[in-house]
Amino acid sequence: MTVRAMAKQVVSVRAEQVLPSRVVRAYRAYCGRYNRNDPLLFGMKARPGPLVSLYDEIKALPGYFTYDDVVAFTLLLHIQSISGVTGDLLEIGSYHGRSTAVIARCVRPGERLIVCDTFDRPVEETYPDPANPEALRQTLARLAPDLQQVDIRASRSDELDLDGVVLRFAHIDGGHSHDVALHDLRFTASHLAPDGIIAVDDYQHPDWQDVTTAVDTFVAESGFVVVADVNRWAESGRKIYLSRPSAPSA
């Protein structure tokens, strides 16, 4: 790095320490640099709602779940609830529980949240500082205190036994190879209730193109349709939401 570049970096870091967050946000936008944990930017007189408060809590956890994701998950899960869609909720790949906590807050009495993650087991894909089941359980107790039933399984998705389980919602953020992602989609779909939704992370991510090919293969073979295909603040990959169309009534 040249002396000029070093000096520019020092000035940039110092400016971000002393300037108001709104100015920093605008500067980052101008430079094309964003951070998923940047302060949310609303109108000057906007009053933060409950989802902003929730996001402020979960963003302290390591992870990649954005405010856009909080809004989309909450909206879809509550629409399911008022529409009478029933079933358990599944997450494949929880990491430290950012997304898990949001899903957990939408679980209704009589429903169960099932979490599948390898945690600190040696697998092909690993993350720095992985969580463990007990830490995740403590996070959920703090952020989703009304959650009544949670089933945390330290396993690979191909070891997951869901015999007799019907799902209304599943979030797939596990292995990123084509075969693993396609397995997770097919397996989840086989347990999905009518009008259930599958959310898949990292669609069209430049570093995880196997996820994209797996989703495209699954949609082409399954008859599932895309409910929404959403870019997310400061993330390269999109979140794609899939559902099987209901059969027309006679």
N, C-alpha and C positions, 0 to 999 in steps of 0.2 A: 504494500500500500504506500502511495506517495505521501510526502509531508502535507501537500495540499488536501489530499483526500482525508488524511487523518484529522487535519484541522477542521474540515467541513463536518466530519462525523462528530467531533467533540462539540462544536457549536450547535449542531442539530440536537444532540442529546441534552445539552444544557438548556436550550430553548424549550424543549418539551418538559423540562423540570420546572420551569418558572412561568411559562405562559398558561393562560386558562385552557381548560380541556377542549372547549369549542374551537379555539384558535389552533390547537394542536391537531384536532380532527380535520379541520379544513386544510392545514398544511400537509398532513399525510395524504389526504385525497388528491391534492395538487401534485404531489410527488408520486402518486400511485402506490402508496404504502398504507396498508390497513392492518389492524390487529383485531382479532375476534373479541378481545376483552376491552376494546376502547369504550369509553362512556357512550351510552346511547344518545343519539341526537334527535331531539324533537323540537317543536315550536317553543319559543321563549316562555310562553305562559302555560305550557302543557303541564299537567299534573300526573306524575307517574302512577300507572295502574298496577293491579296485583301481579301481572305477568312481568312487569319491569322489576318489581321487588323480588320475585322468584328468580329471575335471571341474575340479579345482583348477588343472590345467595349462591347459585350453582356455579357462577363463573370463577369462584375461588377454587373450584376443583379442577385438576388437570383434565383436559379434554377438548373436543372440537365441536360441541353442540352449541349452536348460535342462538341469538334472540329470535331470528326468523324461524328456527326449528321449534323453539318453545311455543311460538304463536301457532304454527301449523299443527303441531301435535295436539295442543290443547283444543284448538278449534275442531279438528277432526274427531277426537275422542269424545268431546261433549256433544257434537252432532250425532254421533253414533248412539250415545246415551239417550238423548231425547227422541231418537227415532226408533228406539226399542231393539237395537242390535245388542245381542248378548254374547258372552264368551270370556275366556281368560285372555290375558295379554302376555306376549312373549317378547323378550329382547335377546338377540344373539350378539354378544359383544357389548359389554357395559363399561369397560375401563374403570374409571373412578366414580361413575354414577351420575354424570350430568344429565344425560337423557333418561336414565333409569328413574331419577327423582321426579322428573316431569311426568313420565308415564304413571308412576306410582300414585301421584296426586289425583289421577283420573280413574283409578280403579274403584269400582262400586262395591258395596256390600254383596257378598256372595260370589264375587269374582276373585281371581288369583293372578298375581304377577309372577311369571316364571322368567328367571334370568339365567342365561347360559354364557359362561365366559371361562376361558382357560386360566385366567388370573396369572399366577406365577409358574404355571406348568411349562416345561420346555416344549415349545412348538415352533413351526416354521417361521411365523411372524411374531415378533415380540415388541413390546413398547417399553420405554424407560420407566422405571419405578411403577411396576404393575400393582394394582390393588389386590386385596385378598377378600374372601367372602365375609369375614367378620367386619372389616372396615366398611365394606359396602352396606352391610346390614346396619351399622351405626349411622352411616350417611342417610339411609332411608328413614331410620327412626327419627332423625333430626329434621329432615326436609319434608317428609310425608308421614307425620305422626298418626294420621287416621288410617293408614294402610293396615288391613287386617290379615291378609294372607300373602306371603311372599315365599317363593321356592327358589333358592339360589343354588345353582348346580355348577360346580367346578369341573367342567368337561368340555370336550370338543363338540361341535354341533352334530357330527356324525355319530356321536355316542348318545345323543339325546333321545330319551324315550318319552313320547307324549301319547301313549296309548290311552284312548278314550277322551283326550283333551280336544275341546273345540275353542278356537281362537277368534276373537273379533278384531284384534290388532296385533301386528308383529313388526318389530324394528330389526332389520338385518344390517349389522355392522361387524361381521366376523371376518373370516379369512377372505383375502382379496384375489385369490386365484380363480380362474374361470370355473374349474370343477367344483371348488368349495362353494362359491357364490351360487352356482346353479343348483347344487344340492340343497343349499339352505332355502332357496326360493321354492323348489319343488316340494321339499319336506314341509315347509310352512303352509304352502297352498293346500296340501292334502289334509290339513287340520283347520282350514279357514271356514268360518261361518258365512252364511249368506250376507252379503254387504260388508264383509270384513275387508280390512285394508292391510296391505304390506308396504312398509316404508323401507327403502333401500338407500344406504349411504354411499357416497363417492361415485355416483353415476357421472360419467363423462369426466372423471378426474384424469388429468394427463398422466399421472403416475400409476394409475390403477385401471388401465384399459380393459383388463380381464373382467372387472365388475360390469363394465358397460356391455361387453359381448355376452356375458351371462344373462343380464337383464333382457337384452334384445332377443336372445335365443328363447328365453322363458316366455316373453310376451308373444312371440311368433307361434309357439307351440301350444300355449295354454288357453288362449282366448281371453286372458286378463287384459284390461285396458288401463291406460295411464290416466289417473285422476288428476295429478299435478306433477310438474317437472320443474323444480324450483332452485334457482340460484340462491346462494346464501352469503351473507355479509362476510367478507374477508376470507372466504374459502374457495378453493379451486374446484372441488367436486360439488355436484348438485345432489339434492335429495329428491328421489322419485317415488311417487305414491301409486300403488297398483291395486286394482280391485277386479273381481269377476262380476260381470253384469248379471243382474237378477233375471231369471227367466220371466218372460212376459206372462201376466196372469191370463187365464183362459176366459 
